[in-house]
Amino acid sequence: MVYSVCEFPNEDAAKAGRKASLKSFETVPNREIVLRKKSMLTIRQPATKTPASEDADAKAVRIFASL
């Protein structure tokens, strides 16, 4: 699992950053991007998802949403 968080000056910039990231890395498999206000969390699971990686992904999204 790989996690990265980016902070933007405002929510519109975060939305634009998400759009740019999705376009720039569209060939990267098992990648998810979640926004919360002006923050962006990118999660990359292993090449082959597992129940454990799916659980870790869901947990990371829940924690991020609660911040």
Chimera marker file (.cmm) of the C-alpha trace (Angstrom):
<marker_set name="trace">
<marker id="1" x="0.000" y="0.000" z="0.000" r="1" g="1" b="0" radius="0.5"/>
<marker id="2" x="1.174" y="3.463" z="-0.873" r="1" g="1" b="0" radius="0.5"/>
<marker id="3" x="-0.422" y="6.582" z="0.563" r="1" g="1" b="0" radius="0.5"/>
<marker id="4" x="0.177" y="10.208" z="-0.282" r="1" g="1" b="0" radius="0.5"/>
<marker id="5" x="-1.556" y="13.361" z="0.890" r="1" g="1" b="0" radius="0.5"/>
<marker id="6" x="-1.501" y="16.686" z="-0.914" r="1" g="1" b="0" radius="0.5"/>
<marker id="7" x="-2.719" y="19.986" z="0.488" r="1" g="1" b="0" radius="0.5"/>
<marker id="8" x="-4.084" y="22.710" z="-1.779" r="1" g="1" b="0" radius="0.5"/>
<marker id="9" x="-4.879" y="26.366" z="-1.113" r="1" g="1" b="0" radius="0.5"/>
<marker id="10" x="-8.634" y="25.747" z="-1.490" r="1" g="1" b="0" radius="0.5"/>
<marker id="11" x="-11.246" y="23.155" z="-2.492" r="1" g="1" b="0" radius="0.5"/>
<marker id="12" x="-11.337" y="24.217" z="-6.152" r="1" g="1" b="0" radius="0.5"/>
<marker id="13" x="-7.577" y="23.739" z="-6.413" r="1" g="1" b="0" radius="0.5"/>
<marker id="14" x="-7.933" y="20.302" z="-4.809" r="1" g="1" b="0" radius="0.5"/>
<marker id="15" x="-10.567" y="19.319" z="-7.382" r="1" g="1" b="0" radius="0.5"/>
<marker id="16" x="-8.302" y="20.525" z="-10.195" r="1" g="1" b="0" radius="0.5"/>
<marker id="17" x="-5.382" y="18.599" z="-8.663" r="1" g="1" b="0" radius="0.5"/>
<marker id="18" x="-7.461" y="15.431" z="-8.533" r="1" g="1" b="0" radius="0.5"/>
<marker id="19" x="-8.478" y="15.832" z="-12.164" r="1" g="1" b="0" radius="0.5"/>
<marker id="20" x="-4.868" y="16.415" z="-13.240" r="1" g="1" b="0" radius="0.5"/>
<marker id="21" x="-3.624" y="13.444" z="-11.218" r="1" g="1" b="0" radius="0.5"/>
<marker id="22" x="-6.253" y="11.127" z="-12.666" r="1" g="1" b="0" radius="0.5"/>
<marker id="23" x="-5.283" y="12.188" z="-16.186" r="1" g="1" b="0" radius="0.5"/>
<marker id="24" x="-1.513" y="12.072" z="-15.631" r="1" g="1" b="0" radius="0.5"/>
<marker id="25" x="-1.516" y="8.658" z="-13.965" r="1" g="1" b="0" radius="0.5"/>
<marker id="26" x="-4.471" y="7.008" z="-15.701" r="1" g="1" b="0" radius="0.5"/>
<marker id="27" x="-2.424" y="3.913" z="-16.535" r="1" g="1" b="0" radius="0.5"/>
<marker id="28" x="-1.439" y="3.248" z="-12.903" r="1" g="1" b="0" radius="0.5"/>
<marker id="29" x="-3.574" y="0.355" z="-11.661" r="1" g="1" b="0" radius="0.5"/>
<marker id="30" x="-5.461" y="0.134" z="-8.362" r="1" g="1" b="0" radius="0.5"/>
<marker id="31" x="-5.212" y="3.830" z="-7.592" r="1" g="1" b="0" radius="0.5"/>
<marker id="32" x="-7.885" y="5.768" z="-5.745" r="1" g="1" b="0" radius="0.5"/>
<marker id="33" x="-8.084" y="9.489" z="-5.020" r="1" g="1" b="0" radius="0.5"/>
<marker id="34" x="-10.267" y="10.870" z="-2.243" r="1" g="1" b="0" radius="0.5"/>
<marker id="35" x="-10.875" y="14.554" z="-1.537" r="1" g="1" b="0" radius="0.5"/>
<marker id="36" x="-11.711" y="16.149" z="1.800" r="1" g="1" b="0" radius="0.5"/>
<marker id="37" x="-12.041" y="19.904" z="1.650" r="1" g="1" b="0" radius="0.5"/>
<marker id="38" x="-8.670" y="21.122" z="0.361" r="1" g="1" b="0" radius="0.5"/>
<marker id="39" x="-6.811" y="17.858" z="0.974" r="1" g="1" b="0" radius="0.5"/>
<marker id="40" x="-6.323" y="14.946" z="-1.415" r="1" g="1" b="0" radius="0.5"/>
<marker id="41" x="-5.482" y="11.388" z="-0.378" r="1" g="1" b="0" radius="0.5"/>
<marker id="42" x="-4.103" y="9.036" z="-3.006" r="1" g="1" b="0" radius="0.5"/>
<marker id="43" x="-4.127" y="5.325" z="-2.224" r="1" g="1" b="0" radius="0.5"/>
<marker id="44" x="-2.405" y="2.734" z="-4.354" r="1" g="1" b="0" radius="0.5"/>
<marker id="45" x="-3.068" y="-0.910" z="-3.669" r="1" g="1" b="0" radius="0.5"/>
<marker id="46" x="-0.810" y="-3.761" z="-4.817" r="1" g="1" b="0" radius="0.5"/>
<marker id="47" x="-0.981" y="-4.888" z="-8.443" r="1" g="1" b="0" radius="0.5"/>
<marker id="48" x="-3.265" y="-7.682" z="-7.287" r="1" g="1" b="0" radius="0.5"/>
<marker id="49" x="-5.792" y="-6.536" z="-4.723" r="1" g="1" b="0" radius="0.5"/>
<marker id="50" x="-6.331" y="-8.737" z="-1.689" r="1" g="1" b="0" radius="0.5"/>
<marker id="51" x="-8.966" y="-8.736" z="1.033" r="1" g="1" b="0" radius="0.5"/>
<marker id="52" x="-6.348" y="-7.232" z="3.357" r="1" g="1" b="0" radius="0.5"/>
<marker id="53" x="-5.487" y="-4.440" z="0.919" r="1" g="1" b="0" radius="0.5"/>
<marker id="54" x="-9.183" y="-3.717" z="0.363" r="1" g="1" b="0" radius="0.5"/>
<marker id="55" x="-9.673" y="-3.492" z="4.139" r="1" g="1" b="0" radius="0.5"/>
<marker id="56" x="-6.662" y="-1.197" z="4.511" r="1" g="1" b="0" radius="0.5"/>
<marker id="57" x="-7.987" y="0.995" z="1.690" r="1" g="1" b="0" radius="0.5"/>
<marker id="58" x="-11.404" y="1.307" z="3.311" r="1" g="1" b="0" radius="0.5"/>
<marker id="59" x="-9.856" y="2.062" z="6.705" r="1" g="1" b="0" radius="0.5"/>
<marker id="60" x="-7.636" y="4.797" z="5.237" r="1" g="1" b="0" radius="0.5"/>
<marker id="61" x="-10.644" y="6.412" z="3.540" r="1" g="1" b="0" radius="0.5"/>
<marker id="62" x="-12.641" y="6.348" z="6.792" r="1" g="1" b="0" radius="0.5"/>
<marker id="63" x="-9.792" y="7.885" z="8.776" r="1" g="1" b="0" radius="0.5"/>
<marker id="64" x="-9.175" y="10.554" z="6.152" r="1" g="1" b="0" radius="0.5"/>
<marker id="65" x="-12.857" y="11.452" z="6.054" r="1" g="1" b="0" radius="0.5"/>
<marker id="66" x="-12.912" y="11.883" z="9.825" r="1" g="1" b="0" radius="0.5"/>
<marker id="67" x="-9.993" y="14.331" z="9.986" r="1" g="1" b="0" radius="0.5"/>
<link id1="1" id2="2" r="1" g="1" b="0" radius="0.2"/>
<link id1="2" id2="3" r="1" g="1" b="0" radius="0.2"/>
<link id1="3" id2="4" r="1" g="1" b="0" radius="0.2"/>
<link id1="4" id2="5" r="1" g="1" b="0" radius="0.2"/>
<link id1="5" id2="6" r="1" g="1" b="0" radius="0.2"/>
<link id1="6" id2="7" r="1" g="1" b="0" radius="0.2"/>
<link id1="7" id2="8" r="1" g="1" b="0" radius="0.2"/>
<link id1="8" id2="9" r="1" g="1" b="0" radius="0.2"/>
<link id1="9" id2="10" r="1" g="1" b="0" radius="0.2"/>
<link id1="10" id2="11" r="1" g="1" b="0" radius="0.2"/>
<link id1="11" id2="12" r="1" g="1" b="0" radius="0.2"/>
<link id1="12" id2="13" r="1" g="1" b="0" radius="0.2"/>
<link id1="13" id2="14" r="1" g="1" b="0" radius="0.2"/>
<link id1="14" id2="15" r="1" g="1" b="0" radius="0.2"/>
<link id1="15" id2="16" r="1" g="1" b="0" radius="0.2"/>
<link id1="16" id2="17" r="1" g="1" b="0" radius="0.2"/>
<link id1="17" id2="18" r="1" g="1" b="0" radius="0.2"/>
<link id1="18" id2="19" r="1" g="1" b="0" radius="0.2"/>
<link id1="19" id2="20" r="1" g="1" b="0" radius="0.2"/>
<link id1="20" id2="21" r="1" g="1" b="0" radius="0.2"/>
<link id1="21" id2="22" r="1" g="1" b="0" radius="0.2"/>
<link id1="22" id2="23" r="1" g="1" b="0" radius="0.2"/>
<link id1="23" id2="24" r="1" g="1" b="0" radius="0.2"/>
<link id1="24" id2="25" r="1" g="1" b="0" radius="0.2"/>
<link id1="25" id2="26" r="1" g="1" b="0" radius="0.2"/>
<link id1="26" id2="27" r="1" g="1" b="0" radius="0.2"/>
<link id1="27" id2="28" r="1" g="1" b="0" radius="0.2"/>
<link id1="28" id2="29" r="1" g="1" b="0" radius="0.2"/>
<link id1="29" id2="30" r="1" g="1" b="0" radius="0.2"/>
<link id1="30" id2="31" r="1" g="1" b="0" radius="0.2"/>
<link id1="31" id2="32" r="1" g="1" b="0" radius="0.2"/>
<link id1="32" id2="33" r="1" g="1" b="0" radius="0.2"/>
<link id1="33" id2="34" r="1" g="1" b="0" radius="0.2"/>
<link id1="34" id2="35" r="1" g="1" b="0" radius="0.2"/>
<link id1="35" id2="36" r="1" g="1" b="0" radius="0.2"/>
<link id1="36" id2="37" r="1" g="1" b="0" radius="0.2"/>
<link id1="37" id2="38" r="1" g="1" b="0" radius="0.2"/>
<link id1="38" id2="39" r="1" g="1" b="0" radius="0.2"/>
<link id1="39" id2="40" r="1" g="1" b="0" radius="0.2"/>
<link id1="40" id2="41" r="1" g="1" b="0" radius="0.2"/>
<link id1="41" id2="42" r="1" g="1" b="0" radius="0.2"/>
<link id1="42" id2="43" r="1" g="1" b="0" radius="0.2"/>
<link id1="43" id2="44" r="1" g="1" b="0" radius="0.2"/>
<link id1="44" id2="45" r="1" g="1" b="0" radius="0.2"/>
<link id1="45" id2="46" r="1" g="1" b="0" radius="0.2"/>
<link id1="46" id2="47" r="1" g="1" b="0" radius="0.2"/>
<link id1="47" id2="48" r="1" g="1" b="0" radius="0.2"/>
<link id1="48" id2="49" r="1" g="1" b="0" radius="0.2"/>
<link id1="49" id2="50" r="1" g="1" b="0" radius="0.2"/>
<link id1="50" id2="51" r="1" g="1" b="0" radius="0.2"/>
<link id1="51" id2="52" r="1" g="1" b="0" radius="0.2"/>
<link id1="52" id2="53" r="1" g="1" b="0" radius="0.2"/>
<link id1="53" id2="54" r="1" g="1" b="0" radius="0.2"/>
<link id1="54" id2="55" r="1" g="1" b="0" radius="0.2"/>
<link id1="55" id2="56" r="1" g="1" b="0" radius="0.2"/>
<link id1="56" id2="57" r="1" g="1" b="0" radius="0.2"/>
<link id1="57" id2="58" r="1" g="1" b="0" radius="0.2"/>
<link id1="58" id2="59" r="1" g="1" b="0" radius="0.2"/>
<link id1="59" id2="60" r="1" g="1" b="0" radius="0.2"/>
<link id1="60" id2="61" r="1" g="1" b="0" radius="0.2"/>
<link id1="61" id2="62" r="1" g="1" b="0" radius="0.2"/>
<link id1="62" id2="63" r="1" g="1" b="0" radius="0.2"/>
<link id1="63" id2="64" r="1" g="1" b="0" radius="0.2"/>
<link id1="64" id2="65" r="1" g="1" b="0" radius="0.2"/>
<link id1="65" id2="66" r="1" g="1" b="0" radius="0.2"/>
<link id1="66" id2="67" r="1" g="1" b="0" radius="0.2"/>
</marker_set>
